[in-house]
């Protein structure tokens, strides 16, 4: 149960960060290249949310994935 809570926390924070960054990049492109159109902002937010959804789905579908370091035998 504790592991599931950590996964949800990671998903929510990852979704927030990627969506806000996508909005920012979309707004920047809208201002610089697309004459203040709104579609680059929506596209950026959607791309960020899509990447976050993909990361969350991967995180929940691989429950036995261990994050660690490789140790070389000397």
N, C-alpha and C positions, 0 to 999 in steps of 0.2 A: 504494500500500500504506500509505503514511504517513497519507493522508487517511482511509482506512478505520479505522485505529487510533484516530484522533481521534474519529471518529464513534462507535465502540464505547465509548470512554472517556466521551464525552458522554452516551450512552444509559445506561450503567451508573450514572453519577452522578445523572442526571436521574431514573432509576427509583428509586434509593435515597432521594433527597430527597422525591419525590412520594409514595412509599409511606409513609415515616415521617410526613410531614405529614398524610396521609390518616388514618393510625392515631391521630395526636394529635387531629385534629379529631373523629374518630369517638369517641374516648374522652371528649373534652370534652362532646360531645352526649349520650353515654351517661350520664355523671354528672349533667348538668344537666337533661336533658329526658326521658330514657327509663328512669329507675329502674334504672340499672346493668345494662341488657340488653347482650348481646354483639353483636347484629346491627349496631348503628351503627359499631362498631369494624371489623368485617369489611367493611361497605359502604364505609367511608372508605378502607381499605387497597385494596380492589378498584378504587375510583374513581381513586385515585392511580396505581395500577399500570396501569390502562387508559389514563389520560392520557399516561403515560410511554411506553407501547407505541405509541400513536398518534403521538407526537412522533418516536420512533425510526423508525417505518415511513415517515413523511414525510421524515425526514432521509436515509434510505437510498434512497428512490425518486426523489429529485431530486438527482442527483449533480452537475449543472452549476449549482446555485444559488449565486450569489455574494452574500456578505454585504458590503454596502458602503454608502456614503452617496451621496445624489444631489447632483450639483454643478450649480448654476444658472449659466447664462450671463448675464453682465452686459451 
